[in-house]
Amino acid sequence: MTAAATVWERGRFDARVGPSEVLFGRMYEDASIELDAFHPGSRIFCIASAGCTAMKLAPDHEVVAVDINPIQLAYANRRFEGDAGFRGKAERVMDFARFFGPLAGWWPSQVRAFLELDDPVEQIECWQRELNTWRFRTAVDGLFSVTALRSVYAPRFLDFLPKRLGAVMRGRMERCFERHPNSKNPYARSLLLGELSSDPPPPEAKNIRLVHADAASFLENEPPGSFDGFTLSNILDGVEDAYRQRLFAAVKRAAAPEAVTVLRSFGDAGASSPENRAADDRAMLWGSVLVRPVRAF
Ligand SMILES: C[S@@+](CC[C@H](N)C(=O)[O-])C[C@H]1O[C@@H](n2cnc3c(N)ncnc32)[C@H](O)[C@@H]1O
C-alpha cells in the first residue's frame, strides 16, 4: 500500500489489533439514487460492502464490486449466491442502541404503527407527538456523543463528523419522515426495528465481478475511460487528503467522458451543494450524497 492509504484497510471500526470483521450485514445506502443516476446498460464501479447496491444495479448494468476488506467481500459473494447473511458489527452496535428504546419511551408496537404510515404529514405529526420525546432526544444525543462513539470507533472515523451529531442525526431522520412514505421505506424499518431486508438476489447477481482491492489501486490499473459510473459509498470519510486526491485522479482516468459519480458522507461537506441528494436517500443518515459528472471534478 502506498502512503496515500485508507483507514478502512483494517476492516475494523475500532483501533484495536485484531482480524477484519463483517462490518455491514446490509447497506444503508438507498440504491434508487444510483438507479436514477446511471444509464441502463452502462458499466459501473461500486463498493461491495454487503452487496446490496451491486445487486440492485446488476439487472440493468455491468457491475464491478470492489472491497478492501476480504471478509466483507466473501460475505457479499455469499449473498449473491442466495445466502440470507447475518448481522454485522454495524447492526450489532445499532441493536445495542435499540435495546434501550423502551427507556426512551419507545415501544415496538408504537414504532411498528409509525412505520405503517404512508402520509408524510401524518408521519411528522405522529413523530412529534409520540416518538420525538425528550427522553428519545436525550438518549440519541448521548449515543452520538464523542465519548460514546469513541468506545466503538477509532478516532479517524470520528474526526470529520459534525458537532452535536445527535441533533444532526435527529434532523436527518425528520427530513426523511416528512418526505418519504414509511410504509414503502425498507431503510426506516431496518433503522428503527433492526429488520434486515430479505430480498433474494436477482439472477444477474451471478454476473457481478467481485474484486478484493483498494478502490484507488484498482482503478489506477483499469483501462482509461472504461467505466460509465462510480458509486463510492462513504469511503472518503475519515481518510487523509492525499488518499482523496489519489482516488479522484484514479476515477478521472478510468471514467468515460459522460461518467457520473455518487459519493456519500456522514459529514456536512458539500451538504449545501445543488448536487447533494441526501434528502432523497431513504436511508436518511447521510449528510451528503453528491451525484456529479466526473468532468466537474
Ligand atoms: C465505506 S464502508 C460504509 C458502509 C456503507 N455506508 C453501507 O451502508 O454499507 C463500505 C465498505 O467500503 C469498504 N471500503 C472502504 N474503503 C475502501 C477502499 N478504499 N477501497 C475499497 N473498499 C473500501 C469497506 O471495507 C466496507 O466494506
PDBQT file of the ligand as one rigid body, heavy atoms in Angstrom, charges set to zero:
ROOT
HETATM    1  C1  LIG A 301     -17.265   2.718   3.321  1.00  0.00    +0.000 C 
HETATM    2  S1  LIG A 301     -17.997   1.379   4.153  1.00  0.00    +0.000 S 
HETATM    3  C2  LIG A 301     -19.501   2.115   4.595  1.00  0.00    +0.000 C 
HETATM    4  C3  LIG A 301     -20.713   1.266   4.575  1.00  0.00    +0.000 C 
HETATM    5  C4  LIG A 301     -21.865   1.755   3.801  1.00  0.00    +0.000 C 
HETATM    6  N1  LIG A 301     -22.202   3.104   4.065  1.00  0.00    +0.000 N 
HETATM    7  C5  LIG A 301     -23.035   0.858   3.911  1.00  0.00    +0.000 C 
HETATM    8  O1  LIG A 301     -24.122   1.328   4.215  1.00  0.00    +0.000 OA
HETATM    9  O2  LIG A 301     -22.827  -0.332   3.644  1.00  0.00    +0.000 OA
HETATM   10  C6  LIG A 301     -18.414   0.220   2.986  1.00  0.00    +0.000 C 
HETATM   11  C7  LIG A 301     -17.338  -0.705   2.597  1.00  0.00    +0.000 C 
HETATM   12  O3  LIG A 301     -16.323   0.029   1.962  1.00  0.00    +0.000 OA
HETATM   13  C8  LIG A 301     -15.137  -0.720   2.057  1.00  0.00    +0.000 C 
HETATM   14  N2  LIG A 301     -14.057   0.204   1.761  1.00  0.00    +0.000 N 
HETATM   15  C9  LIG A 301     -13.702   1.276   2.457  1.00  0.00    +0.000 A 
HETATM   16  N3  LIG A 301     -12.686   1.925   1.876  1.00  0.00    +0.000 NA
HETATM   17  C10 LIG A 301     -12.388   1.242   0.749  1.00  0.00    +0.000 A 
HETATM   18  C11 LIG A 301     -11.439   1.427  -0.287  1.00  0.00    +0.000 A 
HETATM   19  N4  LIG A 301     -10.600   2.438  -0.273  1.00  0.00    +0.000 N 
HETATM   20  N5  LIG A 301     -11.421   0.547  -1.294  1.00  0.00    +0.000 NA
HETATM   21  C12 LIG A 301     -12.274  -0.488  -1.313  1.00  0.00    +0.000 A 
HETATM   22  N6  LIG A 301     -13.197  -0.727  -0.354  1.00  0.00    +0.000 NA
HETATM   23  C13 LIG A 301     -13.258   0.137   0.670  1.00  0.00    +0.000 A 
HETATM   24  C14 LIG A 301     -15.172  -1.244   3.472  1.00  0.00    +0.000 C 
HETATM   25  O4  LIG A 301     -14.331  -2.353   3.616  1.00  0.00    +0.000 OA
HETATM   26  C15 LIG A 301     -16.653  -1.567   3.646  1.00  0.00    +0.000 C 
HETATM   27  O5  LIG A 301     -16.903  -2.925   3.360  1.00  0.00    +0.000 OA
ENDROOT
TORSDOF 0
